Amino acid sequence: MRIKVLCEGDTEEGLRKLLAKAIDVQGCGIKIKPYVGNAQLLRKLDGTIGSELRSGAEVLFCLVDYHHYPLPGEKKHLPLRQRLEAIKSDMIEKIAASRRSAVRCHVVVHEVEAWILADEEILAQRLKVKKLSSWNQPENVNDMKPPAKVIDELFRTRLKKRYDKYKDGVDLLQKVDWEKIYAKCPTFKQLVDDLRSHCRK
């Protein structure tokens, strides 16, 4: 099975190793294709899907962050679960009807840095501290202080430097324990279960 994962940013480069460890299905080829933000991903979504299917991809996964997704104004105030469904519907509407059956849409709550917060031991090592408080539900954060901002504040306090989403984020995503993320982050679990299901077909 050949699977392509389309995602929206530089940090998602770290998903290559993370997903490979989590999926671990022999003979399943998963490739990550990052874009420069969700605006570029969404603008090119239908054309990219058509091109990838013609090139031999059997299924495409589209992965976007909930944080900063450009939902229409009237839908921004819905309860979180309804907003997630609205994002998925919005993505599907951007894809030609003839291609939709080959596409799986997933939304990260709030962004992939939530998955980094799930493994406080790896984060503590990076921050050069013995221990950090644990985040048992790292996806349950306030919109005003998303996971990347939490990590940035830790970097500024402990290392006196800013958190770099590419350099630091990619490195951390490659090192975190996928089983901790799987246990604490429902959106990661849904993504991994869906990928495994398609890999085994």
HELIX and SHEET records of a PDB file:
HELIX    1   1 ASP A   10  GLY A   14  5                                   5    
HELIX    2   2 LEU A   15  ILE A   23  1                                   9    
HELIX    3   3 GLY A   37  ARG A   54  1                                  18    
HELIX    4   4 GLY A   73  LYS A   75  5                                   3    
HELIX    5   5 LEU A   80  GLU A   93  1                                  14    
HELIX    6   6 ALA A   97  ALA A  102  5                                   6    
HELIX    7   7 GLU A  113  LEU A  117  1                                   5    
HELIX    8   8 GLU A  120  LEU A  127  1                                   8    
HELIX    9   9 PRO A  147  ARG A  158  1                                  12    
HELIX   10  10 LYS A  167  LYS A  175  1                                   9    
HELIX   11  11 TRP A  178  LYS A  184  1                                   7    
HELIX   12  12 PRO A  186  CYS A  199  1                                  14    
SHEET    1   A 4 GLY A  29  PRO A  34  0                                        
SHEET    2   A 4 ARG A   2  CYS A   7  1                                        
SHEET    3   A 4 VAL A  59  ASP A  65  1                                        
SHEET    4   A 4 VAL A 103  VAL A 108  1                                        
END                                                                             
